[in-house]
Amino acid sequence: MSQPQTFAHHGILLVHKPVGMSSAHLVSRIKRISKAKKVGHSGTLDPFADGLMIIGINHGTRISRFFLSGDKRYEAEITFGTETDTLDSTGTVTRTCPPDFFKDNPRFFESGTITALLSDFKGPQLQAPPVYSALKQNGVPLYKLARKGTPVQKDARPVIIHDICLKMIEPPRITADVGCSGGTYIRSLAADIGERAGCGAHLSALRRTETCGFSIDNAVRLDDLAEPGDVAAAMISLDEALPDMASFRADPPTAARVRNGITIAKDREYIISVKDAPFVKVVDDRGCVIAILERDKNTGLHNYCCVFHD
């Protein structure tokens, strides 16, 4: 009996994750639909959030490192007056502001007031990660420790809010467009904004609209993926997935050496045109990425980061 064919395509898939689904469940669904050998994500989204996720397929799983720390953009709904233990709408309410707070501050929800408040958070800053997060303490996710009643607060870490703009006001909620560095927790940002405002706040809805230069406008919805052919049609090749990475087109003899992982560090003429690039994608005469090279800071030469076999 012949063995079923495996999914032979390699690259990334831009997917619009729906609300209520975990990132792991999304990966599982796509793996089952595509029948690909390897499927993985490049950065999670909380189940209560929706939006853009980058899913690696086969060789695409090996380039996730190039997306994890990239800039992101979100549409964030922040509800003022209520704080929760998870900093979002899924948690238990821990504090509410005095009943007359907004009555005593009648201009609080005016556009100018909110815009000024948000502008205080633009730029580099230190941010404390939520105690309910996937970060780990001695190998245990923080959210598991928090659920057991032993929350761990990690040290604040540097993040950058590139821009934060008011989109809508519907008291007690606002919606803001946030462009930020990788590693930024929008839940923590919402809580910090509420603290600065003096009334507390939590993140009540979240949508990721951009990541690493890719837009949700180009993402496929899970409902539109029913069979392997649908996944193949929506995939982005390894070359297109890394548009800003320096590229070197290898002739057939060189490509053969690269595919076999033969040492190339001494071939200075081979890498001379991209000698200052931190990473180089090697492309064969078919336009397929066959390897990624990483520059050695000490020697200036490029060594193998990963090799993609057909």
N, C-alpha and C positions, 0 to 999 in steps of 0.2 A: 504494500500500500504506500503510495507516495505521500511524503510529508507536506503539510500546508505551507505555502510560501509565506515568508516573513515580509514585513513592511520594509522596503529597501530605501526609502527616502530619508534624507538627513537635513536638519535645519531647525528652525523655530516656528512656533505657531503663536499668533497673537489672539488671545481668547478673552472675551468679556465674561468674567466670572459672575454668576448670579448671586443675589443676596440669599443667605441661608445655607450656602455650601462651603465646606472647608476647602482649603487649597489642596490638601491631600486627596480629598474625594474628587476634585476636578481632575487631578493627574490620573487617578485610577480610571475615571470615566473615559478620558481620552486614550489611555493605553488600551482599554477594552475595545473602543471603537476602531482605533487605527491598527490594532494588532502589531504595533511596533514592539521591538525587543526592549528598548529603553525609552522612558518618558520621565521628565522631571521638570520642576518649576525653577524660576530664577527670582525668588522673592515672594513671600506669602502675602495674602490678604486675609484679614479676619473674616470669619463666617458672616458677621452682620454687614460687612461692606461688600460692594460690588465694584466691577471695573476691570481694568486691563491687567492681564498677567501674561508673562512670557513663558511659554512652555517649550522645553527642548525635546526634540524627537531624535532618537538614536544618537548620531554624533553630535547633535545639537545640545545634548545634556552636558557635553564636555566643555562648552563655552559659557556656562552659566556664570562663572567667575567674573566675566566681563560686563555683567548686567547687575550684579548684586549691589554694587556701591554707586550706581549711576543716579543721576538726578531724577526726581519724580514730580508729578503734578497731581493734585487732588482737588475735588470739590467736596468741601467739608461743611456739614450742618452742625452748628454749635447751639446748644440750648442753655440759656443763662438761668441762674437761680437754683440749680440743683447739681449736686456732686454725687458721684457714685464710686464704689470701690474699684471698679475696672476702668474708670474714666470714660466709659461709653454707656450706651443705652441698654446693654445686656446686664449691667451690674445692679447691685443693691444700693439704694439711695443712702448716703451717709450724712448728708447735710443739705438743708435748704436755707435760702436767705430769708431774712425777716419779711413778713407779709407786705409791709409797706415800703419795701426797698424801692421798687420801681415807681410807686406813687410819689415817694419823696425825691425821686430823680426823674422828673417827667421828660427830660431831654435825652435820657439814656439811649433810647432806640432811634434817635435821629441819625441820619447818614453821617453827618460830620463827626459826631461823638464816636460812633463805631469805627469809622475810618481811622480816626486818630488813635483809638485803642489798638487796632490791628497793626498800624504802622510802627508801634513800639516794638513789635516782634520781628521786624525785618532785619536780616543780617546775621552774622555769626553769633552763636550763643551756646551755653551749656544747657543740656536737657537731661533730666532724670528719666530713665526708661520706666514704664509702668511695672508695678509688681506683678500684674497679670500680663505676662508676655512670654514669648518662646525662648528668651534668653535663658541660659542655664547657670545653675549654681551647683558645683560638684557633679556635673552631669545630669542634674534634674531640672526640667523646665520650671521657670519661676511661677507659672500659673498653677502648676501642681502643688508647689509649696504653699502658695497663697490660699488655694482651696482647702488645704489641710490646717489652715490657721497659723502658718508660720511664714508670713510674707517676707521676702528679702528685697531690700531696696538697693539696686546697683548704683554705683557712682555716676554722677552726671557726666555726659560725654559731649564733645563738640559736634554741633550740627549747624547748618546754614539754612535760613529761610530766605530764598532768593527774592521772592515777592509774595505778598499776601493782599488780596483785593476783595472788597466787599461786592457781593453779587446780589443779595436779596435780604430784606428784613421782614420777618413775620413774627413779631413778638410772641413768646420769649425766645424765638429762634432767629439766627442769621445763617446765611450761606456765604462761604468765602472760597475764593480760588487761591490755592496755595502751591507755590513752586518751591521745592526744597531739595536738600542733599539726601543721598541715600542714608538710611539709618535713622531718619527723623520719624518720631512717633507723633502722628497727628492727634492721638488721644491725649498725650502729654501736653501738646501745644494748646488744645482746647481747655484743659484744666488750668494751665498757666494763664491763659487769657482771662478765664473766669476769676482766678485769684487776683489778678491785676485790677479787674473791674470792681472787685469788692463784693461780688454776689455769688461767686462760684459758677461753674459751668461743666458740662460734659459733652462729649461728641455723640450726637444723636443719629447721624448718618454719614456715610463716607463713600466716595467713588474715586477710584484712581483713573485719571484721564490720560496720563502720559507716563512713560518710563523709558529712560535711556534713548530719547529721541523718537520713540514709537508712540503713535496716538491711538486712542480707543476708537477713533473713526475708522481705523483699518482692521479692527478686531472682528473676529467671527464669534457668533453666539453658539453656545453649546447645542441648542436645538437645531442648528443648521449642520451639525456633524452627525451623520447617521451611519457612515461606512468609510472604509479606508480611503476611497477615492475623494471623499469630501475633505479629509485631512490633507491629502497630497495636494489638492487644488489650492488650499489656503496657506500652505507652508511657504516660508521664506528661506532661501538657501543660506548656507553658512557664509558665503561671500557677501550677500546682501544684508545679513544680520550684523555684520561688522563693517559698516560703510566707512568709518573713520580710521580704521586700522590700516597702517602702511601695508602695501601689497607688493609681492614679487612674483612675476610670471616665469615659471620654470620651463626650460626646454625639456623634451622627452628624456634625455639621459639624466639630467639633474633631477627631474621628477621621480625617476626610477630610484635614484639614490635616496631621495627624501622618503619615499614610501617604505623603503627598507630600513629607515632610521640610521643610515650610514653617516658617520661624523661629517659635519660640514663647517665646524667652527673655524677651521684654518682657511676656508675658501673666502678670503677677503674680497676678491673681485665679485664674487657671487652676491655678497650682501652690501656692497659699497654704496648703492643708491639709497639704501635705507639704514645706514649704519647708526644713525642717532635715534631711530625709532625704538621705543621700549618693547613693542611687539610687532611681528611681521607675519602676515598670512601668506603662505606659499600657494599659488594657484597654478594648476596644470593647463595644458593647451585646450582643455574642454571648458575651462572656467570654473573648475571645481577646487575648493580649498582642500589641500592634501596634508597640510601641517600648519601649525602656528609656532613661531620661534620667539624666544624671549631673550632680550639683550642682557648679557652679563655686565654688571656695572663696573667690575674690576678690569675685565679684558676688553670690553667694548664689542665683543663678538656675540653672535646670536647662537643659542643652543636650542634644542628641541623643547618645546613646552608640551606639545601633543602632536601625534601623528594620526591621521585618519585613514584607516585601511578600508578599501571597498568592501 
